[in-house]
Amino acid sequence: MLADNPLISSTPTARSRVAQAGAICYRRNGKRVLCILLIGSQRNGRWGLPKGHLVAVRLLEATGLSTEFPEKTVRRQKWCSLKVAVGEESQPGLRALLAKLEAVAS
C-alpha cells in the first residue's frame, strides 16, 4: 500500500521538495553590453536571479500583469552587466552558471 511506502508521506518533512523555477533574464544595453536582471531577496537583502515556487499557471493579458502579481512592484531589481552579476549572485551554483554564460557570451 502507498501508506506503507517510506518514500511517500502525507505529512510535510524537512526533506519535502517544493517545485521551484528560475530564469536568466537578459538584454543588451545601448552599448550592446549583455545585462542580467538581478532581484533583491526580501529575506536577506542579497542579490540573485529571479526565482520562486511554481504555482498553478494562468494565461494573462499583458495589461493584467501589474494587478495579478503585486510582488512585481515590491521587490528590488536592477539590470547589471554579466560580469557584475557573477559577483553579485549570492548562490554559488548560480554564480558558476553565470560565469559559464560569461565565457560563451564574450
Residue frames as a rotation matrix with the C-alpha (Angstrom) as fourth column:
MET 1
0.579 0.815 0.000 0.00
0.815 -0.579 0.000 0.00
0.000 0.000 -1.000 0.00
LEU 2
0.237 -0.458 0.857 1.09
0.328 -0.792 -0.514 3.58
0.914 0.403 -0.037 -0.53
ALA 3
0.783 0.131 0.608 0.81
-0.454 -0.548 0.703 4.41
0.425 -0.826 -0.369 3.15
ASP 4
0.874 -0.463 0.145 3.44
0.225 0.652 0.724 1.77
-0.430 -0.600 0.674 3.92
ASN 5
0.456 -0.722 0.520 5.96
0.757 0.008 -0.653 3.21
0.467 0.692 0.550 1.46
PRO 6
0.228 -0.415 -0.881 8.61
0.789 -0.451 0.416 5.24
-0.570 -0.790 0.225 3.38
LEU 7
-0.782 -0.563 0.269 9.22
0.604 -0.576 0.551 7.41
-0.155 0.593 0.790 0.31
ILE 8
-0.377 0.748 0.547 5.63
0.227 -0.497 0.837 8.66
0.898 0.440 0.017 0.23
SER 9
-0.691 0.134 -0.711 4.34
0.709 -0.070 -0.702 10.71
-0.144 -0.989 -0.047 3.11
SER 10
0.193 0.831 0.522 1.21
0.768 -0.459 0.447 12.79
0.611 0.315 -0.727 3.58
THR 11
0.850 0.039 -0.526 2.90
0.422 -0.647 0.634 14.93
-0.315 -0.761 -0.567 6.24
PRO 12
0.774 -0.594 0.221 5.48
-0.213 -0.573 -0.792 17.58
0.597 0.565 -0.570 5.36
THR 13
0.696 -0.645 -0.315 9.04
0.656 0.394 0.644 16.91
-0.291 -0.655 0.697 6.45
ALA 14
0.347 -0.676 -0.650 12.32
-0.236 -0.734 0.637 18.77
-0.908 -0.068 -0.414 6.32
ARG 15
-0.677 -0.638 0.368 13.09
0.132 0.386 0.913 16.74
-0.724 0.666 -0.177 3.20
SER 16
0.370 0.872 0.320 9.89
0.587 0.047 -0.808 17.73
-0.720 0.487 -0.495 1.39
ARG 17
-0.729 -0.595 0.339 10.58
0.619 -0.362 0.697 19.10
-0.292 0.718 0.632 -2.05
VAL 18
0.276 0.751 -0.600 8.94
0.212 -0.656 -0.724 22.25
-0.937 0.072 -0.341 -3.32
ALA 19
0.213 -0.153 0.965 8.73
0.972 0.129 -0.194 22.78
-0.095 0.980 0.177 -7.08
GLN 20
0.341 -0.203 -0.918 10.67
0.105 -0.962 0.252 25.92
-0.934 -0.182 -0.307 -7.98
ALA 21
0.466 -0.236 0.853 11.80
0.884 0.075 -0.462 27.62
0.045 0.969 0.243 -11.16
GLY 22
0.145 -0.470 -0.871 14.13
0.240 -0.837 0.492 30.43
-0.960 -0.280 -0.009 -12.09
ALA 23
0.821 0.125 0.558 15.10
0.571 -0.135 -0.810 32.47
-0.026 0.983 -0.182 -15.11
ILE 24
-0.375 -0.867 -0.327 18.11
0.651 -0.498 0.573 34.24
-0.659 0.002 0.752 -16.53
CYS 25
0.759 0.640 0.117 16.57
0.574 -0.574 -0.584 37.43
-0.307 0.510 -0.803 -17.86
TYR 26
-0.307 -0.938 -0.162 18.92
0.629 -0.327 0.705 39.30
-0.714 0.114 0.691 -20.15
ARG 27
0.881 0.429 0.200 19.06
0.430 -0.548 -0.717 42.20
-0.198 0.718 -0.667 -22.56
ARG 28
-0.203 -0.931 0.304 21.68
0.970 -0.233 -0.064 44.31
0.130 0.282 0.951 -24.29
ASN 29
0.246 0.246 -0.938 22.08
0.505 -0.858 -0.093 47.93
-0.828 -0.451 -0.335 -23.27
GLY 30
0.911 0.183 -0.368 22.75
-0.146 -0.692 -0.706 50.84
-0.384 0.698 -0.604 -25.62
LYS 31
0.108 -0.955 -0.275 26.43
-0.960 -0.172 0.220 49.91
-0.257 0.240 -0.936 -25.84
ARG 32
0.416 0.202 -0.887 25.45
-0.606 0.788 -0.105 46.29
0.678 0.581 0.450 -26.70
VAL 33
-0.740 -0.620 0.262 26.72
-0.585 0.401 -0.705 45.01
0.332 -0.675 -0.659 -23.33
LEU 34
-0.169 0.662 -0.730 24.88
0.194 0.749 0.634 41.90
0.966 -0.035 -0.255 -22.14
CYS 35
-0.625 0.052 0.779 22.98
-0.701 -0.477 -0.530 42.76
0.344 -0.877 0.335 -18.93
ILE 36
-0.573 0.378 -0.727 21.32
0.443 0.889 0.114 40.40
0.690 -0.257 -0.677 -16.45
LEU 37
0.176 0.715 0.676 18.31
-0.473 -0.541 0.695 41.13
0.863 -0.442 0.243 -14.22
LEU 38
-0.744 -0.369 -0.557 19.01
0.338 0.511 -0.790 40.62
0.576 -0.777 -0.256 -10.51
ILE 39
0.359 0.904 0.232 16.33
-0.021 -0.241 0.970 40.61
0.933 -0.354 -0.067 -7.80
GLY 40
-0.574 -0.524 0.629 16.95
-0.597 -0.258 -0.759 41.63
0.560 -0.812 -0.165 -4.19
SER 41
-0.481 0.358 -0.801 15.97
0.525 0.849 0.064 38.99
0.703 -0.389 -0.596 -1.65
GLN 42
0.302 0.663 0.685 13.22
-0.331 -0.601 0.727 40.11
0.894 -0.446 0.038 0.71
ARG 43
0.886 0.081 -0.457 14.62
0.325 0.596 0.735 37.80
0.332 -0.799 0.501 3.37
ASN 44
0.438 -0.809 -0.393 18.32
0.755 0.094 0.648 38.68
-0.487 -0.581 0.652 3.46
GLY 45
0.688 -0.081 -0.721 18.84
-0.207 -0.974 -0.088 41.57
-0.696 0.209 -0.687 1.02
ARG 46
-0.405 -0.877 0.258 21.24
0.020 0.274 0.962 39.63
-0.914 0.395 -0.094 -1.22
TRP 47
0.049 0.344 -0.938 21.04
-0.913 -0.366 -0.182 39.84
-0.406 0.865 0.295 -5.00
GLY 48
-0.593 -0.231 0.771 20.15
0.013 0.955 0.296 36.85
-0.805 0.185 -0.563 -7.14
LEU 49
-0.957 0.276 -0.090 18.34
-0.073 0.071 0.995 35.62
0.281 0.959 -0.047 -10.23
PRO 50
-0.226 0.948 0.224 14.53
-0.972 -0.233 0.007 35.76
0.059 -0.217 0.974 -10.33
LYS 51
-0.733 0.034 -0.679 13.14
-0.037 0.995 0.089 32.51
0.679 0.090 -0.728 -8.96
GLY 52
-0.482 0.592 0.646 10.33
-0.872 -0.250 -0.422 31.18
-0.088 -0.766 0.637 -6.87
HIS 53
-0.610 0.365 0.704 7.82
-0.015 0.882 -0.471 28.46
-0.793 -0.297 -0.532 -6.14
LEU 54
-0.933 0.358 -0.045 5.78
-0.005 0.111 0.994 27.10
0.360 0.927 -0.101 -9.02
VAL 55
-0.526 0.850 0.045 2.07
-0.227 -0.090 -0.970 27.81
-0.820 -0.520 0.240 -8.78
ALA 56
0.101 0.651 0.752 -0.87
0.726 0.468 -0.503 26.97
-0.680 0.597 -0.426 -11.00
VAL 57
-0.875 -0.483 -0.029 -0.31
0.300 -0.589 0.750 28.65
-0.379 0.648 0.661 -14.36
ARG 58
0.328 0.944 -0.016 -2.92
0.603 -0.223 -0.766 31.00
-0.727 0.241 -0.643 -15.77
LEU 59
-0.342 -0.370 0.864 -2.78
0.909 -0.363 0.204 32.85
0.238 0.855 0.460 -19.04
LEU 60
0.116 0.310 -0.944 -2.82
0.601 -0.778 -0.181 36.60
-0.790 -0.546 -0.277 -18.51
GLU 61
0.724 0.055 0.687 -3.22
0.591 -0.563 -0.578 39.56
0.355 0.825 -0.441 -20.75
ALA 62
-0.304 -0.944 0.128 -0.21
0.754 -0.321 -0.573 41.85
0.582 -0.078 0.810 -20.67
THR 63
-0.213 0.270 0.939 -2.36
-0.269 -0.940 0.210 44.62
0.939 -0.208 0.273 -19.18
GLY 64
0.781 0.623 0.039 -3.21
-0.238 0.240 0.941 42.47
0.577 -0.745 0.336 -16.17
LEU 65
0.128 -0.812 -0.570 0.35
0.502 0.548 -0.669 41.74
0.855 -0.201 0.478 -15.05
SER 66
-0.661 -0.478 0.578 0.70
-0.184 -0.644 -0.743 44.59
0.728 -0.597 0.338 -12.57
THR 67
0.031 0.735 0.677 -2.53
-0.959 -0.170 0.228 43.71
0.283 -0.656 0.700 -10.75
GLU 68
0.791 0.307 -0.528 -2.05
-0.252 0.952 0.176 39.94
0.557 -0.006 0.831 -10.89
PHE 69
0.315 -0.784 -0.536 1.48
0.789 0.530 -0.312 39.97
0.528 -0.324 0.785 -9.47
PRO 70
0.962 0.129 0.242 1.78
-0.003 -0.878 0.478 42.58
0.274 -0.460 -0.845 -6.70
GLU 71
0.595 -0.798 -0.095 5.29
0.409 0.198 0.891 41.35
-0.692 -0.569 0.444 -5.76
LYS 72
0.308 -0.448 0.839 6.45
0.914 -0.106 -0.392 42.72
0.264 0.888 0.377 -9.11
THR 73
0.424 -0.092 0.901 6.47
0.039 -0.992 -0.119 46.20
0.905 0.086 -0.417 -7.58
VAL 74
0.981 0.003 0.193 7.64
-0.193 -0.073 0.979 45.15
0.017 -0.997 -0.071 -4.09
ARG 75
0.609 -0.786 0.107 10.99
0.665 0.580 0.470 43.53
-0.431 -0.215 0.876 -4.85
ARG 76
0.354 -0.629 -0.693 14.16
-0.490 -0.755 0.435 45.47
-0.797 0.186 -0.575 -5.58
GLN 77
0.656 -0.179 0.733 15.55
0.624 0.675 -0.394 44.83
-0.424 0.716 0.555 -9.02
LYS 78
0.356 -0.574 -0.738 18.47
-0.525 -0.776 0.350 46.00
-0.773 0.263 -0.577 -11.10
TRP 79
0.973 -0.182 0.144 19.99
0.215 0.474 -0.854 45.36
0.087 0.862 0.500 -14.50
CYS 80
0.475 -0.876 -0.088 23.75
-0.568 -0.381 0.729 44.95
-0.672 -0.296 -0.679 -14.44
SER 81
0.109 -0.521 -0.846 26.47
-0.937 0.231 -0.263 43.69
0.332 0.822 -0.463 -16.72
LEU 82
0.766 0.155 -0.624 27.06
-0.104 0.988 0.117 39.95
0.634 -0.025 0.773 -16.78
LYS 83
-0.245 -0.944 -0.220 30.46
0.258 0.155 -0.954 40.47
0.935 -0.290 0.205 -15.15
VAL 84
-0.625 0.093 0.775 28.87
-0.678 -0.558 -0.479 42.36
0.388 -0.824 0.412 -12.22
ALA 85
0.454 0.891 0.009 26.05
-0.806 0.407 0.430 39.79
0.379 -0.202 0.903 -11.98
VAL 86
0.297 -0.439 -0.848 28.61
0.189 0.897 -0.399 37.00
0.936 -0.042 0.350 -11.49
GLY 87
-0.741 -0.671 0.022 29.99
0.153 -0.200 -0.968 38.86
0.654 -0.714 0.251 -8.46
GLU 88
-0.553 0.595 0.583 26.59
-0.792 -0.593 -0.145 39.86
0.260 -0.542 0.799 -7.07
GLU 89
0.305 0.714 -0.630 24.82
-0.439 0.692 0.573 36.46
0.845 0.102 0.525 -7.26
SER 90
0.059 -0.245 0.968 24.70
-0.998 -0.044 0.050 35.02
0.030 -0.968 -0.247 -3.75
GLN 91
0.769 0.260 0.584 24.18
-0.328 0.945 0.011 31.32
-0.549 -0.200 0.812 -4.63
PRO 92
-0.206 -0.978 0.040 27.43
-0.475 0.135 0.869 29.54
-0.855 0.160 -0.493 -5.62
GLY 93
-0.301 0.135 0.944 25.74
0.608 0.790 0.080 27.25
-0.735 0.598 -0.320 -8.17
LEU 94
0.743 0.626 0.238 24.01
0.604 -0.472 -0.642 30.13
-0.290 0.621 -0.729 -9.93
ARG 95
0.560 -0.646 -0.518 27.21
-0.483 -0.763 0.430 32.18
-0.673 0.009 -0.739 -9.79
ALA 96
-0.454 -0.737 0.500 29.02
-0.039 0.578 0.815 29.32
-0.890 0.350 -0.291 -11.58
LEU 97
0.112 0.600 0.792 26.24
0.863 0.336 -0.377 29.14
-0.492 0.726 -0.481 -14.18
LEU 98
0.935 0.220 -0.279 26.53
0.099 -0.915 -0.390 32.88
-0.341 0.337 -0.878 -14.86
ALA 99
0.105 -0.974 -0.200 30.32
-0.505 -0.225 0.833 32.54
-0.857 0.014 -0.516 -15.12
LYS 100
-0.428 -0.195 0.882 29.86
0.516 0.749 0.416 29.88
-0.742 0.633 -0.220 -17.80
LEU 101
0.598 0.710 0.373 27.44
0.749 -0.329 -0.576 32.17
-0.286 0.623 -0.728 -19.62
GLU 102
0.705 -0.424 -0.569 30.02
-0.321 -0.906 0.277 34.95
-0.632 -0.013 -0.775 -19.41
ALA 103
-0.304 -0.897 0.321 32.62
-0.107 0.367 0.924 32.67
-0.947 0.247 -0.207 -21.03
VAL 104
-0.374 0.199 0.906 30.42
0.829 0.510 0.230 31.89
-0.417 0.837 -0.356 -24.03
ALA 105
0.692 0.722 0.016 28.86
0.671 -0.633 -0.386 35.36
-0.268 0.278 -0.922 -24.39
SER 106
0.299 -0.659 -0.690 32.19
-0.057 -0.734 0.677 37.17
-0.952 -0.163 -0.257 -24.64
